[in-house]
Amino acid sequence: MKKSLFETLLSFLLGVSFAFLILGSAITFKTFLDLGLFAALFATIIFIFITLFFILMLESMNLYRESHEEKRKQTKLLYDIRELLKKDKTLTDKTLEEDA
């Protein structure tokens, strides 16, 4: 199945975000370790929460895109069903007129 440019970009950004989370938390911990263990842990936890918030935003964009595509498919199916029902009704009306 061919992916859209938006889907490819979202996947790439999610991968980069997780890599940024891992590397950034390690760098943050080592940077703040000079100020003490508690400060390093606190800064790292704050960094992780901020980064996870951005990852959550990207995931929600991905979920919205998927639900939008699914609704589009369902709408197309509903239109097709409506057209089939219209055709069936006209055929039924014609056969009833011929029998009468």
C-alpha positions as CSV (number, residue, x, y, z in Angstrom):
1,M,0.0,0.0,0.0
2,K,1.4,3.4,-1.0
3,K,1.9,5.8,1.8
4,S,1.2,9.5,1.5
5,L,3.8,12.1,2.0
6,F,2.1,13.2,5.2
7,E,2.1,9.7,6.6
8,T,5.8,9.2,5.7
9,L,6.6,12.5,7.3
10,L,4.7,11.6,10.5
11,S,6.5,8.2,10.7
12,F,9.9,9.9,10.2
13,L,9.1,12.5,12.9
14,L,8.0,9.9,15.4
15,G,11.2,7.9,14.9
16,V,13.3,11.1,15.3
17,S,11.3,12.1,18.4
18,F,12.0,8.8,20.1
19,A,15.7,9.0,19.2
20,F,15.8,12.6,20.5
21,L,14.1,11.4,23.7
22,I,16.7,8.7,24.3
23,L,19.8,10.7,23.4
24,G,18.5,14.0,24.9
25,S,17.7,12.4,28.2
26,A,21.2,10.9,28.4
27,I,22.8,14.2,27.5
28,T,20.6,16.1,30.0
29,F,21.4,13.7,32.8
30,K,25.2,13.9,32.1
31,T,25.0,17.7,31.8
32,F,23.1,18.2,35.1
33,L,25.1,15.6,37.0
34,D,27.6,18.3,37.9
35,L,24.9,20.0,40.0
36,G,24.1,16.8,41.9
37,L,22.2,13.6,41.4
38,F,18.8,15.0,42.4
39,A,19.1,17.9,40.0
40,A,20.2,15.6,37.2
41,L,17.3,13.3,37.8
42,F,14.8,16.2,38.1
43,A,16.0,17.8,34.8
44,T,16.0,14.5,33.0
45,I,12.4,13.7,34.1
46,I,11.2,17.2,33.0
47,F,12.9,16.7,29.7
48,I,11.3,13.3,29.2
49,F,7.8,14.7,30.0
50,I,8.2,17.5,27.6
51,T,9.4,15.2,24.8
52,L,6.7,12.7,25.5
53,F,4.1,15.5,25.1
54,F,5.4,16.2,21.6
55,I,5.4,12.5,20.8
56,L,1.8,12.4,22.0
57,M,0.9,15.3,19.7
58,L,2.4,13.4,16.7
59,E,0.6,10.2,17.7
60,S,-2.7,12.1,17.9
61,M,-2.2,13.6,14.5
62,N,-1.6,10.1,13.2
63,L,-4.8,8.8,14.8
64,Y,-6.8,11.7,13.4
65,R,-5.4,11.0,9.9
66,E,-6.3,7.3,10.2
67,S,-9.8,8.0,11.4
68,H,-10.3,10.6,8.6
69,E,-9.3,8.0,6.0
70,E,-11.6,5.4,7.5
71,K,-14.5,7.8,7.5
72,R,-13.8,8.6,3.9
73,K,-13.9,4.9,3.0
74,Q,-17.2,4.4,5.0
75,T,-18.8,7.4,3.3
76,K,-17.9,6.0,-0.1
77,L,-19.4,2.7,0.8
78,L,-22.6,4.4,2.1
79,Y,-22.9,6.3,-1.2
80,D,-22.5,3.1,-3.2
81,I,-25.1,1.3,-1.0
82,R,-27.5,4.2,-1.6
83,E,-27.0,4.0,-5.3
84,L,-27.6,0.3,-5.3
85,L,-30.8,0.7,-3.2
86,K,-32.0,3.4,-5.7
87,K,-31.4,1.1,-8.6
88,D,-33.1,-1.8,-6.8
89,K,-36.1,0.4,-6.0
90,T,-36.6,1.5,-9.6
91,L,-36.3,-2.1,-10.8
92,T,-38.9,-3.2,-8.2
93,D,-41.2,-0.3,-9.2
94,K,-41.0,-1.3,-12.9
95,T,-41.7,-5.0,-12.2
96,L,-44.7,-4.0,-10.1
97,E,-46.1,-1.7,-12.8
98,E,-45.7,-4.5,-15.4
99,D,-47.5,-7.0,-13.1
100,A,-50.4,-4.6,-12.6
